[in-house]
Amino acid sequence: MTPVEIGLISIAAIVLLIWAGVYIAVALGMVSFIAIWLMRDNIDLAFALTKIAIGDSAMEYTFATIPLFVFMGLVVSKAGLGADIYAVMNQGFRRITGGIGMATVGANAVFAAVTGSSIASASVFSKMSVPEMLRHKYNPRFAVGVVAGSSVLGMIIPPSAMLIIYSFVAEQSVGEMFLAGVVPGLLLAFAYVLAIWFMGKFTPGFVGGELIEEEDLMGWGEIASKTLPILFLIAVVLGGLYAGWTTPVEAGAAGSLIGIIIAAFRGKITLQSMWETLIETGHITAALLFLITAASMYARMLGIAGLPNELQEILAQNNLDFFWIMVILVVLMLFLGTILDTASIILIVVPLFLPLIESMGLSLVWFGIVAVVAAEIGLLTPPLGLSCFVIKATLDDDRIKLKDVFLGALPFAFVMLLVLILLIRFPALSIAILN
């Protein structure tokens, strides 16, 4: 077999293994190792490239952003800042139809700015927002759909784990990827709020709900005590990055320290919980390091097979312009989103398209935002839809079926698709903040 044929078979094998339940890093690393061995008939070369991939990943200075931001997100979750910002947002949107849904979106956007995890957001707001919306007579499908849809903000608004993974795969600056995610993330949050207003006005039966009573309202002092800590944390982390005062690693360290201080001041953290948080951070960091190392091996395998060049030649021979290339990319990612998780899609598809995007003179930072948003739609689509499964498992409510979660999330997946089209059509939305 030719290297190209081995490469194509390897991609198919990776997809099938992941779909069958094999951990993505194991599938990527194992198949890439075997493919390189077969293409060059040299097992020593496969071992040598594995050694280089491990060294390049672990010794990269920017890799320190991962444990720092993971730790910060875990500490902030323990400090209860998610519940605080949700309560404040609820008050702000109390007089609007669908207001609790809008508050959930707003709180998720703020929470995403200090956690960077869609799964964490889905878990936290399933416990807070869904019961609150059901208490105020919202449609159960709408309630779970809002949480599912807004949870994806955690992978777009920095600090995002997916943006970090992409920055390693594409060899882009983590700081630039974080800054590029700000406007698209806020744009998606605004689009969600607008969609909820639209649904409340034209499909009130799907939304349901009632307004919050006046006696449930907070005073200005309580609002300040709940919002100032998290706003200060965001200002230090993202403000320092935007102003150029801190590197991503320094911003993560500063955010972690502030998170510890806030949690300690609120009495939410002890020596035991601190140790548990450190252990959990280590587990997540090790898993991501394994993932990045396997992705590095996969990228090297694709290069040896010549698949990116082959893809570029096929597209050139068929005179496909930018529009059709983006259509192929989005359709491919949406299809894979029905069977694979976000990280798998990013790690499999992005290395194939990177040389093509670079040869067209397009920004790899912009492409990273497009790729992450496209892959994130998969969190809301069946049969995998990871965020939907997390919400169902967290709620543990027999009245709400998995089907209800998926149907409720469908309008928000459509809104994501519209925002994705805007980001493709107007790249400045992603990269203007970098200039």
C-alpha positions as CSV (number, residue, x, y, z in Angstrom):
1,M,0.0,0.0,0.0
2,T,1.1,3.6,-0.6
3,P,1.6,6.0,2.3
4,V,-1.6,7.9,1.3
5,E,-3.6,4.7,1.5
6,I,-2.1,3.8,4.9
7,G,-2.9,7.3,6.1
8,L,-6.6,7.1,5.0
9,I,-7.0,3.7,6.6
10,S,-5.4,5.1,9.7
11,I,-7.9,8.0,9.9
12,A,-10.8,5.6,9.5
13,A,-9.3,3.3,12.1
14,I,-9.0,6.2,14.6
15,V,-12.6,7.3,14.1
16,L,-13.9,3.7,14.5
17,L,-11.8,3.1,17.7
18,I,-12.9,6.3,19.3
19,W,-16.5,5.6,18.4
20,A,-16.1,2.1,19.9
21,G,-15.1,3.7,23.2
22,V,-11.3,3.6,23.0
23,Y,-9.8,6.7,24.7
24,I,-8.9,9.2,22.0
25,A,-5.2,9.6,23.0
26,V,-4.7,5.8,22.9
27,A,-6.4,5.6,19.5
28,L,-4.4,8.5,18.0
29,G,-1.1,7.4,19.4
30,M,-1.4,3.7,18.8
31,V,-2.7,4.0,15.2
32,S,-0.2,6.8,14.3
33,F,2.7,4.7,15.7
34,I,1.7,1.6,13.6
35,A,1.0,3.7,10.5
36,I,4.5,5.4,10.6
37,W,6.1,1.9,11.2
38,L,4.3,0.5,8.1
39,M,4.9,3.5,5.9
40,R,8.6,3.6,6.5
41,D,9.1,-0.1,7.5
42,N,11.2,1.2,10.4
43,I,10.0,0.7,14.0
44,D,13.0,2.7,15.3
45,L,11.7,5.8,13.4
46,A,8.3,5.3,15.0
47,F,9.9,5.2,18.5
48,A,12.0,8.2,17.7
49,L,9.1,10.3,16.6
50,T,7.2,9.2,19.8
51,K,10.1,10.4,21.9
52,I,10.2,13.7,20.1
53,A,6.4,14.2,20.4
54,I,6.5,13.6,24.2
55,G,9.5,15.9,24.6
56,D,8.0,18.7,22.5
57,S,4.7,18.5,24.4
58,A,6.0,18.3,28.0
59,M,8.8,20.8,27.6
60,E,6.7,23.5,26.0
61,Y,6.6,26.5,28.3
62,T,3.0,27.4,27.4
63,F,1.9,23.9,28.5
64,A,2.0,25.4,32.0
65,T,-1.2,27.3,31.1
66,I,-3.1,24.0,31.3
67,P,-2.7,23.0,35.0
68,L,-3.0,26.7,36.1
69,F,-6.2,27.4,34.3
70,V,-7.7,24.0,35.2
71,F,-6.8,24.6,38.9
72,M,-8.3,28.1,38.7
73,G,-11.6,26.7,37.3
74,L,-11.9,24.0,39.9
75,V,-11.2,26.5,42.8
76,V,-13.7,29.0,41.4
77,S,-16.4,26.3,41.2
78,K,-15.8,25.3,44.8
79,A,-16.0,29.0,45.8
80,G,-19.6,29.1,44.5
81,L,-19.1,32.0,42.1
82,G,-21.3,30.3,39.5
83,A,-24.3,30.3,41.8
84,D,-23.7,34.0,42.7
85,I,-23.5,35.3,39.2
86,Y,-26.6,33.2,38.3
87,A,-28.6,34.8,41.1
88,V,-27.6,38.3,40.0
89,M,-28.4,37.6,36.3
90,N,-31.8,36.2,37.4
91,Q,-32.6,39.5,39.0
92,G,-31.5,41.5,36.0
93,F,-33.7,39.6,33.5
94,R,-36.7,39.1,35.9
95,R,-39.2,41.3,34.0
96,I,-38.6,39.7,30.5
97,T,-40.4,36.6,29.1
98,G,-37.8,33.8,29.2
99,G,-35.8,35.9,31.7
100,I,-34.4,32.9,33.6
101,G,-33.2,31.4,30.4
102,M,-31.5,34.7,29.5
103,A,-30.0,34.8,33.0
104,T,-28.7,31.2,32.5
105,V,-26.9,32.3,29.2
106,G,-25.4,35.4,30.9
107,A,-24.3,33.5,33.9
108,N,-22.8,30.8,31.8
109,A,-20.9,33.4,29.8
110,V,-19.3,34.8,32.9
111,F,-18.7,31.4,34.5
112,A,-17.0,30.3,31.2
113,A,-14.5,33.2,31.6
114,V,-13.0,31.6,34.7
115,T,-13.6,27.8,34.1
116,G,-13.2,27.2,30.4
117,S,-15.2,23.9,30.5
118,S,-18.5,23.2,28.8
119,I,-18.9,20.0,30.8
120,A,-18.4,21.9,34.1
121,S,-20.9,24.5,33.0
122,A,-23.5,21.9,32.0
123,S,-23.1,20.2,35.4
124,V,-23.3,23.3,37.5
125,F,-26.2,25.0,35.8
126,S,-28.2,21.8,35.5
127,K,-28.4,21.8,39.3
128,M,-29.2,25.5,39.6
129,S,-31.0,26.7,36.6
130,V,-33.2,23.8,35.5
131,P,-35.0,23.3,38.9
132,E,-35.4,27.1,39.1
133,M,-37.0,27.3,35.7
134,L,-39.3,24.3,36.4
135,R,-40.4,26.0,39.7
136,H,-41.4,29.1,37.6
137,K,-43.4,26.9,35.2
138,Y,-41.0,26.9,32.2
139,N,-41.3,24.2,29.6
140,P,-38.9,21.4,30.7
141,R,-37.5,21.0,27.1
142,F,-36.7,24.7,27.0
143,A,-35.2,24.6,30.5
144,V,-32.7,21.8,29.6
145,G,-32.2,23.2,26.1
146,V,-31.0,26.6,27.5
147,V,-28.5,24.9,29.8
148,A,-27.2,22.6,27.1
149,G,-26.9,25.5,24.6
150,S,-25.2,28.0,26.9
151,S,-22.8,25.4,28.3
152,V,-20.9,25.4,25.0
153,L,-19.8,29.0,25.8
154,G,-17.2,27.4,28.1
155,M,-15.2,26.1,25.2
156,I,-15.2,29.4,23.3
157,I,-14.9,32.1,25.9
158,P,-11.3,32.0,27.3
159,P,-9.7,30.3,29.1
160,S,-10.9,27.4,27.0
161,A,-9.4,24.0,27.1
162,M,-10.2,23.5,23.4
163,L,-8.5,26.7,22.4
164,I,-5.4,25.5,24.3
165,I,-5.4,22.2,22.5
166,Y,-5.8,23.9,19.2
167,S,-2.9,26.3,19.9
168,F,-0.7,23.3,20.5
169,V,-1.9,21.4,17.3
170,A,-1.6,24.5,15.1
171,E,1.5,25.9,16.9
172,Q,-0.3,29.2,17.7
173,S,0.0,31.5,20.7
174,V,-2.3,30.5,23.5
175,G,-2.7,34.2,24.5
176,E,-3.8,35.2,20.9
177,M,-6.2,32.3,20.8
178,F,-7.7,33.4,24.2
179,L,-8.1,37.0,23.0
180,A,-9.6,35.8,19.7
181,G,-12.3,33.8,21.5
182,V,-13.7,36.8,23.4
183,V,-15.8,38.5,20.7
184,P,-17.1,35.2,19.2
185,G,-18.0,34.0,22.6
186,L,-19.9,37.2,23.5
187,L,-21.5,37.2,20.1
188,L,-22.8,33.7,20.6
189,A,-24.1,34.6,24.1
190,F,-25.9,37.7,22.6
191,A,-27.4,35.5,19.8
192,Y,-28.7,33.0,22.4
193,V,-30.4,35.9,24.4
194,L,-31.9,37.2,21.2
195,A,-33.1,33.8,20.3
196,I,-34.8,33.3,23.7
197,W,-36.5,36.7,23.3
198,F,-37.7,35.7,19.8
199,M,-39.0,32.3,21.1
200,G,-40.7,34.0,24.0
201,K,-42.5,36.4,21.7
202,F,-43.4,34.1,18.9
203,T,-43.4,30.6,20.5
204,P,-44.5,31.3,24.1
205,G,-45.7,27.7,24.5
206,F,-42.2,26.3,24.0
207,V,-40.7,28.7,26.5
208,G,-43.5,29.0,29.2
209,G,-42.5,30.6,32.5
210,E,-43.6,33.3,34.8
211,L,-42.0,36.5,36.1
212,I,-40.1,36.5,39.4
213,E,-41.9,38.1,42.3
214,E,-40.6,41.3,43.8
215,E,-40.0,39.7,47.3
216,D,-37.4,37.5,45.7
217,L,-35.1,40.4,44.8
218,M,-31.7,41.3,46.2
219,G,-30.4,44.6,47.4
220,W,-27.5,46.5,45.8
221,G,-25.1,45.5,48.6
222,E,-25.8,41.8,48.0
223,I,-25.5,42.2,44.3
224,A,-22.1,43.9,44.7
225,S,-20.8,41.2,47.1
226,K,-21.8,38.5,44.5
227,T,-20.5,40.1,41.4
228,L,-17.3,42.0,42.3
229,P,-15.1,39.0,43.1
230,I,-15.7,37.3,39.8
231,L,-15.5,40.5,37.8
232,F,-12.2,41.3,39.5
233,L,-10.9,37.8,38.6
234,I,-11.9,38.2,35.0
235,A,-10.3,41.7,34.8
236,V,-7.0,40.3,36.2
237,V,-6.9,37.3,33.9
238,L,-8.3,38.6,30.6
239,G,-7.4,42.3,31.2
240,G,-3.8,41.4,31.9
241,L,-3.6,39.3,28.7
242,Y,-5.3,42.0,26.6
243,A,-3.1,44.8,28.0
244,G,0.0,42.7,27.5
245,W,0.9,42.9,31.2
246,T,0.9,39.1,31.6
247,T,1.6,36.0,29.6
248,P,-1.0,33.2,29.6
249,V,1.0,31.3,32.2
250,E,1.3,34.4,34.4
251,A,-2.4,35.1,34.0
252,G,-3.3,31.6,35.0
253,A,-1.1,31.8,38.1
254,A,-2.6,35.2,39.1
255,G,-6.1,33.8,38.6
256,S,-5.4,30.7,40.6
257,L,-4.1,32.8,43.5
258,I,-7.1,35.1,43.5
259,G,-9.4,32.1,43.2
260,I,-7.8,30.6,46.3
261,I,-8.1,33.9,48.2
262,I,-11.8,34.2,47.3
263,A,-12.6,30.6,48.2
264,A,-10.7,30.9,51.5
265,F,-12.4,34.2,52.4
266,R,-15.8,32.6,51.8
267,G,-14.8,29.5,53.9
268,K,-15.3,27.3,50.9
269,I,-11.9,25.6,50.9
270,T,-10.0,23.6,53.4
271,L,-6.6,21.8,53.4
272,Q,-8.4,18.6,52.5
273,S,-10.4,20.1,49.6
274,M,-7.3,22.0,48.4
275,W,-5.4,18.6,48.2
276,E,-8.4,17.1,46.4
277,T,-8.4,20.0,43.9
278,L,-4.7,19.6,43.3
279,I,-5.1,15.9,42.7
280,E,-8.0,16.5,40.3
281,T,-5.9,19.1,38.5
282,G,-3.1,16.6,38.1
283,H,-5.4,14.0,36.6
284,I,-6.9,16.5,34.1
285,T,-3.4,17.8,33.2
286,A,-2.0,14.4,32.7
287,A,-4.9,13.4,30.4
288,L,-4.5,16.6,28.3
289,L,-0.7,16.0,28.1
290,F,-1.3,12.5,26.8
291,L,-3.9,13.9,24.4
292,I,-1.5,16.6,23.0
293,T,1.4,14.1,22.7
294,A,-0.9,11.7,20.7
295,A,-2.1,14.6,18.5
296,S,1.6,15.4,17.8
297,M,2.2,11.9,16.7
298,Y,-0.9,12.0,14.5
299,A,0.2,15.2,12.8
300,R,3.6,13.7,12.0
301,M,1.9,10.6,10.6
302,L,-0.2,12.8,8.3
303,G,2.9,14.6,7.1
304,I,4.7,11.4,6.3
305,A,1.6,10.1,4.5
306,G,1.3,13.3,2.5
307,L,-2.4,13.6,3.2
308,P,-2.6,17.3,3.6
309,N,-0.8,17.9,0.3
310,E,-3.1,15.3,-1.3
311,L,-6.2,17.1,0.0
312,Q,-4.8,20.4,-1.3
313,E,-4.2,19.0,-4.8
314,I,-7.7,17.4,-5.0
315,L,-9.3,20.7,-4.0
316,A,-7.2,22.6,-6.5
317,Q,-8.0,20.2,-9.4
318,N,-11.7,20.7,-8.8
319,N,-11.3,24.5,-8.7
320,L,-12.9,24.7,-5.3
321,D,-12.8,28.2,-3.8
322,F,-12.8,29.4,-0.2
323,F,-16.6,29.0,0.0
324,W,-16.7,25.3,-0.9
325,I,-13.7,24.5,1.3
326,M,-15.5,26.0,4.3
327,V,-18.6,24.1,3.3
328,I,-16.7,20.8,3.2
329,L,-15.0,21.6,6.6
330,V,-18.2,22.5,8.4
331,V,-20.2,19.5,6.9
332,L,-17.4,17.2,7.9
333,M,-17.2,18.6,11.5
334,L,-21.0,18.5,11.9
335,F,-21.1,14.9,10.7
336,L,-18.3,13.8,13.1
337,G,-20.0,15.7,15.8
338,T,-22.8,13.1,15.7
339,I,-20.4,10.3,16.7
340,L,-17.3,11.9,18.3
341,D,-16.5,14.4,21.1
342,T,-15.2,17.9,20.5
343,A,-11.5,17.1,21.3
344,S,-11.5,14.2,18.9
345,I,-12.9,16.2,16.1
346,I,-10.4,19.0,16.6
347,L,-7.4,16.6,16.7
348,I,-8.5,14.6,13.7
349,V,-9.7,17.3,11.3
350,V,-7.6,20.3,12.0
351,P,-4.2,18.8,11.0
352,L,-5.7,17.8,7.7
353,F,-6.8,21.4,6.9
354,L,-4.0,23.4,8.5
355,P,-1.6,23.4,5.5
356,L,-4.4,24.2,3.1
357,I,-5.6,27.2,5.2
358,E,-2.0,28.4,5.6
359,S,-1.4,28.2,1.9
360,M,-4.4,30.4,1.2
361,G,-2.9,33.1,3.4
362,L,-5.7,32.8,6.0
363,S,-5.2,33.4,9.7
364,L,-4.7,30.2,11.7
365,V,-6.0,32.0,14.8
366,W,-9.3,32.7,12.9
367,F,-9.4,29.2,11.7
368,G,-9.0,27.9,15.2
369,I,-12.1,29.8,16.4
370,V,-14.1,28.5,13.4
371,A,-12.9,24.9,14.0
372,V,-13.8,25.1,17.7
373,V,-17.3,26.6,17.2
374,A,-18.0,24.0,14.4
375,A,-16.9,21.1,16.6
376,E,-18.8,22.5,19.6
377,I,-22.1,22.1,17.8
378,G,-21.5,18.4,18.2
379,L,-22.0,18.8,22.0
380,L,-25.7,19.4,21.2
381,T,-26.4,16.9,18.5
382,P,-27.4,13.2,18.8
383,P,-26.4,10.5,19.3
384,L,-23.3,11.6,21.3
385,G,-24.1,15.1,22.4
386,L,-21.9,15.1,25.5
387,S,-23.4,18.2,27.1
388,C,-26.9,16.7,26.7
389,F,-25.8,13.4,28.4
390,V,-24.1,15.4,31.3
391,I,-27.3,17.3,31.9
392,K,-29.5,14.2,31.9
393,A,-27.1,12.4,34.3
394,T,-26.8,15.5,36.6
395,L,-30.6,16.1,36.8
396,D,-31.5,12.4,37.5
397,D,-35.1,13.4,37.0
398,D,-37.4,10.7,35.4
399,R,-39.7,13.4,34.2
400,I,-37.1,14.7,31.7
401,K,-35.9,12.2,29.1
402,L,-32.7,12.3,27.0
403,K,-35.0,13.0,24.0
404,D,-36.2,16.2,25.8
405,V,-32.7,17.4,26.3
406,F,-31.8,16.9,22.6
407,L,-35.0,18.5,21.3
408,G,-34.6,21.5,23.7
409,A,-31.0,22.0,22.6
410,L,-31.9,21.9,18.8
411,P,-32.8,25.6,18.5
412,F,-29.5,26.6,20.2
413,A,-27.5,24.3,17.9
414,F,-29.2,26.1,14.9
415,V,-28.2,29.5,16.5
416,M,-24.6,28.2,16.8
417,L,-24.6,27.3,13.1
418,L,-25.8,30.9,12.2
419,V,-23.0,32.4,14.4
420,L,-20.5,30.1,12.7
421,I,-21.5,31.3,9.3
422,L,-21.0,34.9,10.5
423,L,-17.5,34.1,11.9
424,I,-16.6,32.5,8.5
425,R,-18.0,35.4,6.5
426,F,-16.4,38.1,8.7
427,P,-13.0,37.0,10.0
428,A,-12.5,40.4,11.7
429,L,-15.0,39.2,14.4
430,S,-12.3,36.9,15.6
431,I,-9.0,38.6,14.9
432,A,-9.8,42.4,15.1
433,I,-9.1,42.4,18.8
434,L,-5.5,41.2,18.1
435,N,-4.7,44.3,16.1
